[in-house]
Amino acid sequence: MDYTSLIEKAEKTHQLTKSEIVALLNNQTCQEELIAAADRVRAAFVGDDIHLRGLVEFSNICKQNCMYCGLRRDNKKVERYRLSTEEILDFAQKAKEYGYKTVVMQSGEDMDFTVDKLTDILRQVKALGLAITLSIGEKTREEYAAYKEAGADRYLLRIETTDKALYEELNPGMSFENRVRCLKDLKELGFEVGTGCLVGLPKQTVESLADDILFFKSIDADMIGIGPFIPNGDTPLKDAEGGTFPMSLRFIAVLRLLMPDINIPATTAMETLDKNARIIALQAGANVVMPNVTEGDYRRKYALYPGKICINDTPAKCWGCIGGKIAGIGRKISQGQGFREIKQ
């Protein structure tokens, strides 16, 4: 197979077949060429600005029992916490003062945050002039509509895998169809929709990863976050092999080639495998970073996976650190709120 021609096709047409995606994901010899093409497409379609979004992890309590997640319901080793309304607003205010234009409010599926309670918080955060991304799991269409009306702009709900059998094996008690329903409802309600997947799940094939990319393209997702699967010692998958950074990087590059104008974060999880991963990802098609603005011991307790970086850092240090790294590769921090500009 002529990989150079395949990369050229992706760069010019933004279209590939499933077998062509599989070929690029599998091929390590053309990785530099693939990444260079993705970086050119990133520059042409979304420019050199990098959007920083401040992450507020406001509860690690979750009713779900996903096999790969450290916050799963049956994990008794997690020290559970739930931020007060005042703490959430304090972190959002500080995020604005550091220079963030967007906050990402993320939690497990914590039923204490009722629609009334959360919409009240959303209105107060919105009053600060911030864009808001919510990442709080599966809800009804009516609940999503209420969050939108209260000021939420974006919603992040990772599919994790589009292999239905694997999804339902790894997410006991959950329905693949309902997950897809949530994404469609969010899109119809006018949210910028973020989704994504884990790379390297047990029993996951490269063909399945290609299906993930085609699925993201089919729903016209606005943001796609991907990260390597990192086995957590407190979960049933503790002895699984886990994903790799090179495959995650190739996935990002192919994503950028096929969906040229979307937002793609350089995820923190990748930095568990390579200390320079976020900067490498930003040079392979990514254009978003989500530094943590949660303060104190809460960072350690939001234990999705082991080896999470920066758990002892302050938000101010994170802002300065990532800002220096961004300048070091000749890019700049965006002064806007980073909405996707969908080209008609």
Phi, psi and omega in degrees: 000138180272096185292327179298316178295324180296317179294318177298318178300313181297320182292325184272323187253341184060030179226136171215152173281168178301316182294327178290321176298315179302317181300316181289322179294326183279336190270114181273340185286336182257015187300317181297319179295318179298314182294320179297319179295317179298321180293324176294318179294319176302313181297319183289323188261325182238359173077191184267354178293139173247127182271121176263129180235125185279124185267122175249109180268095194267352173197138175251020177270132184216136179277345182274166188228042184301134190295334186264352193258131179294341180269006183306150186307320187275000178280105184277353183273347180284135173276107187283149177210162177213120180288148173283163176305319182296319179294317180300314181294325178296315179294322179294318179298316179295322178301317178298319181294327177292332181126001179291142176258345181225140167247144175252111180266110188236142176204171166288179177279083184263111187286353177292333179275084179292168179302316181297315182295315184287321179294327176297316178296315181301317180298322181288323177293319181298326180296343177282353180087018181263148166283148184236127168252130175256141174218086187226017171092201187277128179223173175282163177301322181295320177295314178302318180298322180293320179295321180296315181296329182278354175125357178290133182260324185230159176220130181251118179219098183287137177283334181071315170202144177265006172281105188303314181297317180292318178304312186285337174289320184275344181237072186303136179082359181250157183245130178299319181299323180291324178298315179295321177302316179302313182297320180292318177300315181300316180297314181294331181278356175095009173288150159286124188258123173254139173216199182158184183211167172263137180255122177103019176296151175303137178071003179280137179254164175295326176299322178295320177296322176296321176298323178301313181298316180295326176295313180302320179292321183293327179266001180053051178300146183269332178218139179228118178254126178232153178206159177290144172290123179243111184301134179257128183297346181257020181233165179298342181263022187301332183261007180288163187286318181092166182271173181242155178291317180301318179294321177299321181292317178296324178298314178301315182297315179296319177305312182297321180295323185269338179229075196295335187252010181278170173265132181231114178282146166273106192278150180298325184302325181297330183286348172291332181264334180212123188295343177253017191301318184294320178292320177298317180295323178294340177261008180237015177126342182283156181214013181225142171229141182240079178293150182280127175250006173289141184253162171072209188285351180300327181301315181294323185285340178276070195264073178296319184210159181284156175079016181301132186281161169064021184290342179256003181275157173271157176303325180296318179295319180299317180298313181294320182295309183290326177299319178295320180293320180296315178297326182294340178252016174075021178249175182222156178284130180294145175260003178257183182269359168075034176284148177290131177264096184285122182276128182278000000 
